[in-house]
Amino acid sequence: MATAADVLKPDHGAQRKHFIFTEEHERLRESIARFVAKELAPHAEEWEETTFPDSVIRRMGELGFLGLSVPEQYGGQGGDYYANLVLAEEMAGARCGGLAMGVAVHTDMATPPILAFGTEQQKQAYLTPAMRGEKIACIGITEPDAGSDVAGIKTRAVRDGDEWVINGSKTYITNGHRADYIVLMTKTGDADAGYEGFTVFIVDMDLPGVIREKRLEKLGMHASDTALLAFQDVRVPADAVLGEIGKGFYHIMWELQGERLIGAAGCVAGAQLAFDQTLQYALERTAFGRQIGKFQVTRHKFAEMATKIESARQMVYTTAWRFNNGEYPVREISMAKLHAARIAVEVADECIQIYGGAGYMKEYGIERVWRDMRLNRIGAGTDEIMLDVIGRSYGL
């Protein structure tokens, strides 16, 4: 018969572990965390004013952090998808949302379509140097009149002999001012072609006619550069086509799934950091003669936040497991992105409330967390689009 001494006691301070992560992943996590703490986090305040320098991408390429799941033959590390999750989670430690987003656009949004659909020549010319940090990538989908409605894209590419001529504009392009090339979504078919009328191109940003019109000012994510771009009679060779002509819509929709899952992982990590920072504050700050964290109302706030963060984390990890094992769980990815983004914003808002007036000040950084997190309910698919994708998956 077991005695009270034999009963396993909960260790709330133990390291969180999940079955998708191996010891190799944990060593990678430690390595990235050290780099983030030493070389990125100390510059967070500076980069809020200036945007992060291109040297960050080069440095991460030198360390092998840009191509964690990319085959070694293209400059990557040959790891699995979980390694990308580790990077997304640990980048949150820089406390610089714009930096994390700029890196994620390069690693998980702009370059994966090249690996998946590119020719060997394209992979060698664009993917390999991107993994080494020698070239910076961006992706161009959103336009002034086409955001969530990707099918409404007007940027057009017209065949002219052995070349294509591109005209149009793109907006809200992360890395748009620093990028060496853009993975560009264009319309190539007739009006009645529907989803079969789009084609993706890899376009060098130094070509004649590519104009970086304006650096956009944002609510948050100040450390990243966000561009309004114009394309005026930009000529690209036939081998600039990425994937199949007329299949660009499907190529990009595939890309968005990985992007959304990585974004969800970043949301969870950011929410956890805000939670941990605020918990420390609640244990130090006193009011009415005791720590504010000892009041039931505050204790319950933390309990609610912790439960929501954990629910989002488990959803992300389980969906990542399915994705890594060859499934294409669009419904669950949409759920994870929707849930994690909402939770991150809720947690950031509640943390400001616990800080009180101090939380509204820039000094503690919690207000910046909220400003940075708020984009996640819009970017890579708005809440409303996620809800519609989920609803339609049930035949509604």
C-alpha positions in Angstrom: 0.0 0.0 0.0 1.4 3.4 -1.0 2.0 5.9 1.7 1.7 9.7 1.6 5.5 9.9 1.1 5.3 7.7 -2.0 2.8 9.9 -3.8 4.3 11.9 -6.6 4.3 15.6 -5.8 3.8 18.2 -8.5 6.8 20.2 -9.5 5.4 23.4 -10.9 8.9 24.8 -11.5 10.0 21.9 -13.6 11.0 22.5 -17.3 8.1 22.1 -19.7 8.6 19.2 -22.0 6.6 18.0 -25.0 6.9 14.8 -26.9 7.6 16.6 -30.2 10.9 17.9 -28.9 14.1 15.8 -28.6 17.3 16.5 -26.7 18.7 17.8 -30.0 15.9 20.3 -30.1 16.6 21.4 -26.5 20.3 21.9 -27.3 19.3 24.0 -30.3 16.9 26.0 -28.0 19.7 26.7 -25.6 22.0 27.8 -28.4 19.5 30.2 -29.9 18.5 31.5 -26.5 22.1 32.4 -25.7 22.5 34.2 -29.0 19.3 36.1 -28.5 20.2 37.2 -25.0 23.7 38.2 -25.9 23.4 39.7 -29.4 19.8 40.7 -29.9 18.0 41.6 -26.7 20.5 44.3 -25.7 19.6 46.3 -28.9 15.8 46.0 -28.7 15.3 49.6 -27.6 17.7 51.0 -30.3 16.1 49.0 -33.1 12.7 50.3 -32.2 13.9 53.6 -33.4 16.1 52.6 -36.3 14.9 49.1 -37.4 17.3 46.1 -37.0 20.4 46.1 -39.2 20.9 43.7 -42.1 23.9 42.3 -40.2 21.5 40.4 -37.9 20.4 38.2 -40.9 24.1 37.7 -41.9 25.0 36.7 -38.4 22.1 34.3 -38.1 23.2 32.8 -41.4 26.7 32.3 -40.1 25.3 30.5 -37.0 23.1 28.3 -39.1 19.8 29.6 -37.7 18.2 30.6 -41.0 17.8 27.2 -42.6 17.1 24.9 -39.7 14.7 22.6 -41.7 16.3 23.2 -45.1 18.5 20.4 -46.7 22.2 20.8 -46.2 22.8 20.9 -50.0 21.0 24.3 -50.0 22.9 25.8 -47.0 20.5 24.5 -44.3 20.8 22.3 -41.3 18.6 19.5 -42.5 16.4 19.5 -39.4 12.7 18.9 -39.0 9.8 21.4 -38.8 10.0 21.4 -35.0 13.4 23.2 -35.3 11.5 26.1 -36.9 9.2 26.2 -34.0 12.1 26.4 -31.6 13.5 29.4 -33.5 10.1 31.2 -33.5 9.7 30.6 -29.7 13.2 31.7 -28.8 13.2 34.8 -31.0 10.5 36.1 -28.7 13.3 36.5 -26.1 14.7 39.4 -28.0 11.6 41.4 -26.8 11.6 42.9 -30.2 8.5 41.9 -32.2 9.6 43.6 -35.4 12.9 41.7 -35.4 11.2 38.3 -34.9 8.7 39.1 -37.7 11.5 40.2 -40.1 13.4 37.0 -39.5 10.3 34.9 -39.8 9.4 36.4 -43.2 12.8 35.5 -44.4 12.9 32.0 -43.0 9.3 30.8 -43.0 7.4 32.9 -45.5 9.5 34.0 -48.5 12.0 31.1 -48.9 9.8 27.9 -48.3 8.1 28.3 -51.7 11.5 28.3 -53.4 12.4 25.1 -51.7 9.1 23.5 -52.5 8.5 24.7 -56.0 11.7 26.2 -57.3 14.0 24.8 -60.0 17.5 23.7 -59.0 18.9 26.9 -60.6 16.5 29.0 -58.5 17.4 27.2 -55.3 21.1 27.7 -55.9 20.7 31.3 -56.9 18.2 32.4 -54.2 17.6 29.8 -51.5 21.2 28.9 -50.7 22.5 32.5 -50.2 19.3 33.3 -48.2 20.1 30.5 -45.8 23.6 31.8 -45.4 22.3 35.3 -44.7 23.9 36.7 -47.9 20.6 37.6 -49.5 17.5 38.8 -47.7 14.0 37.8 -49.0 10.5 39.2 -48.8 7.2 38.1 -50.1 4.7 40.3 -52.0 1.0 39.3 -51.8 -1.0 42.2 -50.3 -1.9 45.2 -52.4 -3.6 48.5 -51.6 -6.9 47.1 -52.9 -6.3 43.4 -52.1 -5.6 42.3 -48.6 -7.5 39.3 -47.3 -9.1 38.9 -50.7 -6.0 37.5 -52.4 -8.0 36.8 -55.5 -8.4 40.5 -56.0 -4.7 41.0 -56.8 -4.2 43.4 -59.7 -0.4 43.3 -60.2 -0.1 41.8 -63.6 2.7 40.0 -65.5 2.4 39.9 -69.3 4.5 37.6 -71.5 6.7 39.5 -74.0 8.8 37.0 -76.0 11.3 35.4 -73.7 10.5 37.8 -70.9 7.6 38.8 -68.6 6.7 42.5 -68.0 5.3 43.2 -64.5 3.3 46.3 -63.5 1.5 46.9 -60.2 2.1 47.6 -56.5 2.3 45.8 -53.2 1.9 47.2 -49.7 2.7 46.2 -46.1 5.7 44.3 -47.3 7.9 43.3 -44.4 11.7 43.5 -45.3 10.6 45.4 -48.4 13.3 48.1 -48.0 16.1 45.7 -47.2 15.3 42.7 -49.4 17.5 41.6 -52.2 14.6 39.8 -53.9 10.9 39.4 -53.6 8.7 36.3 -54.1 5.9 38.1 -56.0 2.3 37.1 -56.6 0.9 38.4 -59.9 -2.1 37.9 -62.1 -1.3 36.3 -65.5 -4.6 35.0 -66.7 -7.8 36.5 -68.1 -10.6 37.8 -65.8 -12.5 34.5 -66.1 -9.4 32.4 -65.2 -10.3 32.5 -61.5 -7.8 30.9 -59.2 -6.0 29.5 -62.3 -4.9 32.9 -63.4 -2.1 33.7 -60.9 1.7 33.1 -61.2 4.5 33.7 -58.7 7.8 35.2 -59.8 11.2 35.6 -58.1 12.1 39.3 -58.7 15.4 40.9 -58.0 14.8 44.1 -56.2 17.6 46.0 -58.0 15.9 45.6 -61.4 14.9 48.7 -63.3 11.3 49.6 -62.5 11.3 48.2 -59.0 10.5 51.2 -56.8 10.6 51.2 -53.0 8.2 54.0 -52.6 7.6 54.5 -49.0 8.6 53.3 -45.5 5.3 52.8 -43.8 4.7 53.8 -40.1 3.0 51.3 -37.9 1.3 50.9 -34.5 3.8 48.3 -33.5 6.6 46.1 -34.9 8.7 49.2 -35.2 12.0 47.3 -35.5 11.0 45.9 -38.9 10.9 47.8 -42.1 7.5 47.8 -44.0 7.3 49.0 -47.5 5.0 50.2 -50.2 6.4 48.9 -53.5 5.7 49.8 -57.1 6.6 47.8 -60.2 6.7 49.8 -63.4 7.5 47.8 -66.6 9.8 45.4 -64.7 11.2 42.9 -67.1 12.1 39.4 -65.8 13.3 36.4 -67.7 11.1 33.4 -68.3 13.0 31.4 -65.7 11.9 33.9 -63.0 8.6 32.0 -62.8 8.4 30.1 -59.5 6.5 26.9 -59.8 3.8 26.5 -62.5 2.3 29.3 -64.6 -1.3 29.8 -63.5 -0.8 27.9 -60.3 0.5 30.7 -58.2 -2.6 31.0 -56.0 -2.2 27.4 -54.9 1.5 27.8 -54.3 0.9 30.8 -52.0 -2.0 29.2 -50.2 0.3 26.3 -49.3 2.9 28.7 -48.1 0.4 30.5 -45.8 -0.2 27.3 -43.8 3.4 27.1 -42.5 3.5 30.9 -42.0 0.4 30.8 -39.8 1.6 28.0 -37.7 5.0 29.7 -37.1 3.1 32.9 -36.3 1.0 31.0 -33.7 4.1 29.6 -32.0 5.5 33.1 -31.8 2.3 34.3 -30.3 2.4 31.7 -27.5 6.0 32.4 -26.8 5.4 36.2 -26.6 2.4 35.7 -24.4 4.5 33.5 -22.1 7.2 36.1 -21.8 4.7 38.8 -21.0 3.1 36.6 -18.4 6.5 35.8 -16.7 7.5 39.4 -16.6 4.2 40.5 -15.2 4.3 37.7 -12.6 7.6 38.9 -11.3 6.2 42.4 -11.1 3.2 41.2 -9.2 5.4 39.5 -6.6 7.5 42.7 -6.1 4.9 45.4 -6.3 3.0 46.1 -3.1 -0.3 47.8 -2.4 -2.4 48.1 0.7 0.5 46.4 2.6 1.0 43.3 0.6 2.2 42.0 -2.8 -0.5 42.7 -5.5 -0.1 39.1 -6.7 -1.5 37.9 -3.4 -4.8 39.5 -4.0 -7.4 36.9 -5.2 -8.4 39.1 -8.1 -4.8 39.2 -9.4 -4.2 35.6 -8.7 -7.2 34.6 -10.7 -6.0 36.9 -13.6 -2.8 34.8 -13.7 -4.7 31.6 -13.5 -6.9 32.6 -16.5 -3.9 33.7 -18.5 -1.9 30.6 -17.8 -4.7 28.3 -18.8 -5.3 30.2 -22.1 -1.6 30.2 -22.9 -1.3 26.5 -22.2 -4.4 25.7 -24.4 -2.8 27.6 -27.3 0.6 26.0 -26.8 -0.9 22.5 -26.9 -2.9 23.3 -29.9 0.1 24.6 -31.8 2.3 21.6 -30.8 -0.3 19.0 -31.7 -1.0 20.7 -35.1 2.8 21.0 -35.7 3.1 17.2 -35.1 0.5 16.5 -37.8 2.1 19.0 -40.2 5.5 17.5 -39.6 4.2 14.0 -40.3 2.9 14.9 -43.7 -0.6 15.9 -43.1 -2.1 19.2 -44.3 -4.4 20.2 -41.4 -5.6 23.5 -42.7 -8.6 23.6 -40.4 -6.4 23.0 -37.3 -3.7 25.4 -38.5 -6.4 28.1 -38.9 -7.7 27.3 -35.4 -4.3 27.5 -33.9 -3.5 30.8 -35.5 -6.8 32.3 -34.6 -6.7 31.1 -31.0 -3.0 31.9 -30.3 -3.3 35.4 -31.8 -6.3 36.2 -29.7 -4.8 34.8 -26.5 -1.6 36.8 -27.1 -3.4 40.0 -27.4 -5.6 39.2 -24.4 -2.6 38.3 -22.2 -0.7 41.5 -23.2 -3.8 43.6 -22.4 -4.3 41.9 -19.0 -0.6 42.3 -18.2 -0.9 46.1 -18.8 -3.9 46.1 -16.4 -1.9 44.4 -13.7 0.9 46.9 -14.1 -1.6 49.7 -13.8 -0.4 53.1 -14.8 3.2 51.7 -15.1 2.0 49.4 -17.8 1.0 52.3 -20.0 4.4 53.7 -19.8 7.2 52.7 -22.2 9.6 52.1 -19.3 8.4 48.5 -18.6 7.9 47.4 -22.2 4.5 45.8 -21.7 2.8 48.4 -23.8 5.1 47.5 -26.7 4.2 43.8 -26.3 0.5 44.7 -26.8 1.4 46.9 -29.8 3.5 44.2 -31.4 1.1 41.4 -30.7 -1.9 43.2 -32.1 -0.7 42.6 -35.7 -1.1 38.8 -35.3 -4.9 39.1 -35.4 -4.5 40.8 -38.9 -1.4 39.6 -40.6 -1.1 36.2 -42.4 -4.9 36.0 -42.4 -7.3 38.1 -40.2 -9.4 36.5 -37.5 -12.3 36.9 -39.8 -10.6 34.9 -42.6 -9.6 32.2 -40.2 -13.1 31.9 -38.9 -14.4 31.6 -42.5 -11.8 29.0 -43.4 -12.8 27.0 -40.3 -16.5 27.4 -41.0 -16.2 26.4 -44.7 -14.2 23.3 -43.7 -17.4 21.9 -42.1 -19.3 22.4 -45.4 -21.0 25.6 -44.3 
